[in-house]
Amino acid sequence: MKYAKVAVAVAGSAMAAGIAAPAVAADAMPVPTSLTGGVNTLSSSPLSTPLRNDSLDTEKPGSLAHNAGKVLGEVNREVEKGGAAKLLGGLPLGR
């Protein structure tokens, strides 16, 4: 019974705080209603400029593509040796 009373008190307090708190909204940009307005808004934003990214450079050590190629090469060597047959879900099987 005590837990129910505490729950009611907490819920009532939360409700009172929600009613008493003023609703505040940030100033937002007007939303364009046409396709041309949407394209103009997106093209004027700084997100429309491409970022310089070398993560797909296979020659640069430390890049994502270079590391993926190294891992793929190691996996292929293990498969050729028959080492992958000793795995179950990527975990080694007991001997």
C-alpha positions in Angstrom: 0.0 0.0 0.0 2.9 2.4 0.7 4.3 1.9 -2.8 1.0 2.8 -4.3 0.9 6.0 -2.3 4.4 6.9 -3.3 3.6 6.2 -6.9 0.6 8.5 -6.8 2.6 11.2 -5.1 5.4 11.0 -7.7 2.9 11.0 -10.6 1.0 13.9 -9.2 4.2 15.9 -8.7 5.3 15.2 -12.2 1.9 16.2 -13.6 1.9 19.4 -11.5 5.4 20.3 -12.7 4.4 19.6 -16.3 1.4 21.9 -16.1 3.3 24.7 -14.3 6.2 24.7 -16.7 5.8 27.0 -19.7 6.1 25.6 -23.1 9.2 27.0 -24.8 10.1 26.5 -28.4 13.3 27.5 -30.2 13.1 29.9 -33.1 12.9 27.7 -36.2 13.5 28.5 -39.8 10.4 28.7 -41.9 9.8 25.4 -43.6 9.8 25.7 -47.4 6.6 24.4 -49.0 7.9 24.0 -52.5 10.5 21.8 -54.1 12.5 24.8 -55.2 12.5 26.3 -51.8 13.6 23.0 -50.2 16.5 22.6 -52.7 17.6 26.2 -52.1 17.5 25.7 -48.4 19.5 22.6 -48.5 22.1 23.9 -51.0 22.7 27.0 -48.9 23.4 25.0 -45.7 27.0 24.1 -44.8 26.1 20.4 -44.9 25.9 20.6 -48.7 29.6 21.0 -49.1 31.5 17.7 -49.4 34.0 16.7 -46.8 37.5 15.5 -47.6 37.6 11.9 -46.6 40.5 9.4 -47.2 38.7 6.5 -45.5 38.2 4.7 -48.8 41.8 5.1 -50.0 43.2 1.6 -50.3 46.8 2.8 -50.4 46.8 4.9 -47.2 47.8 2.9 -44.1 45.2 3.1 -41.4 42.3 3.9 -43.7 39.2 1.8 -43.5 39.6 0.2 -47.0 43.3 -0.6 -46.4 42.5 -2.3 -43.0 39.6 -4.2 -44.5 41.8 -5.4 -47.4 44.4 -6.7 -44.9 41.8 -8.5 -42.8 40.3 -10.0 -45.9 43.7 -11.2 -47.1 44.3 -12.9 -43.7 40.9 -14.6 -43.8 41.5 -15.9 -47.3 44.9 -17.3 -46.2 43.3 -19.1 -43.2 40.5 -20.5 -45.5 43.1 -21.8 -47.9 45.0 -23.5 -45.0 41.8 -25.1 -43.8 41.9 -23.0 -40.5 38.3 -21.7 -41.0 36.9 -25.2 -40.8 38.1 -25.3 -37.2 35.8 -22.4 -36.3 32.1 -22.4 -35.2 30.6 -18.9 -35.5 34.0 -17.4 -35.4 35.0 -19.1 -32.2 37.6 -21.9 -32.2 36.3 -25.4 -31.6 37.8 -27.4 -28.7 40.2 -30.2 -29.5 
